[in-house]
Amino acid sequence: MRLAELERTFQAHVLGDGEPAPALLDAVRAPARERLGIYAEAYRLRLIEALATQYPGLAARLGRAGFAALAQAFVRATPSRHRSIRDYGAGLADFIACAAPDAEVQLQAELARFEWALAAAFDAAPGQPATIASLATVAASEWPALRFRAVPALRRLATTTNAVAAWRAARATEAEEPAAAAPRAERGARIEWLVLRPALDTQFRSLPADEARALDRLLDGASFGELCGTLAAELGDEGAAALAAAGWLKGWIGEGALERV
């Protein structure tokens, strides 16, 4: 067996599941089956370890055994397609959500989605956030045409369970068993969240529904003037719309959430 073919066959065995190909057994010194099994198992264990690092709150809520079972099922169903192990695990929330339509499963899925947003924000490039000082130089006639985009670290998500409260409780508990102090899984109103990393620490806060809609419009490409026009149609008051838009924009700029286009 040529080296390139041996490498491909070995990779297929490590990434897959089951017995190694006969040609691979012949190419490896005895005891080949045991030696190949060590590599295949070590590969999966490394992926599981990486998932536990990415999702510490979920791991704490489930306990070591529960999270290991979930991670093993995910690894077997979702082969890695990434060069960096950091990028593996983005689909865990969707994987969990497909398990069963009950409140606990939904909470676990939203908890995973929240933790992935935190990790992604932490690893993102710093970007070039707009500042209040830079906008102070913009002429009044130019304000309606101003457009903004999200800084690389900005993440938006919504929850319908108390997943964030569960995350706080789980992170405060280092236990082998599922966290006893974790709140019960309950479904309720939709809560919008903004995740940012303005400096070295990742931060998050909930957003009122009207502020969340306004921010999403701006991030979808609406100009400041178009945002004010939409708000005026909703509120029936152009003055109130302009004040609301200006107040929110000042807050987002102060948080370091936006870059000027």
C-alpha positions, 0 to 999 in steps of 0.5 A: 500500500502506497503512503498516500493510500495508507494515510487515506485509509487510516484517516477513514478509520479514525473518522469513521466507526467499526472495524479497520480495513483488512489492508490497513491491518496488514500494513500495521505491525501487530497487534494492529487492531489494538494499535489502530483502536488507540488512535481512533479512540484518542481522536474521539476523546479529544473532540469530547474534551474540546466540547467540554471546554466550549460548553462548560455550563452545559457540561456542569448542568448535565454532569460528567456522565450525562455530558460524556454521553451527549458528546459521544453521540454528537461526535459519532453523528457529526464528523469534524470538517474543520482544520481547527478544533476550535471550530468543532461543535457549532452544531451541538445546539441543533443536535440537542434540539432534535432529541425531544420536544420537551422543556429540558431539551429546549433549555439545553439547546438554548444553553448550548447556543448561548455558550457558543455565542459567548465563545465566538464573541471572545475569539472574534477580531476586535474590529474598529468600533465607531465612537461618540467623538467620531460621530460628533463630526458628522454634519446634520445633513449626513445623518440620515444616510449613515449606515453601520454594521456589527463589530466582529464580536457582536452576537444576537440570539433569543431564548424562550427558556430560562437558559441564561439563569441555568447557565449562571447556576451551572457555572457556579457548580463544579460537580460530578452529578447534574447541578442540584441548584440549577433552575427547573426548565421552564418555557416562557416569553421570548427574551432577546440577547446581545453578546459583545466583547468590548475589551478582554471580557465577554459581556451580555445583556437582555434587550427590550423587544423594540430595541432588539428590532431596531438594532436588527434593522440597522444590522440588516443594512438600514440607514439611520434615516430609514430606521427613524422612518420605520420607527415613526410609522410604528409610533406615529410620532417622528419626534419620538422616533428620532429621540428613540433611535438616537438614544439607542444608537448612542448606547450601542456606540458606547458599548462598542457594538457598531462599526460605521460603514 
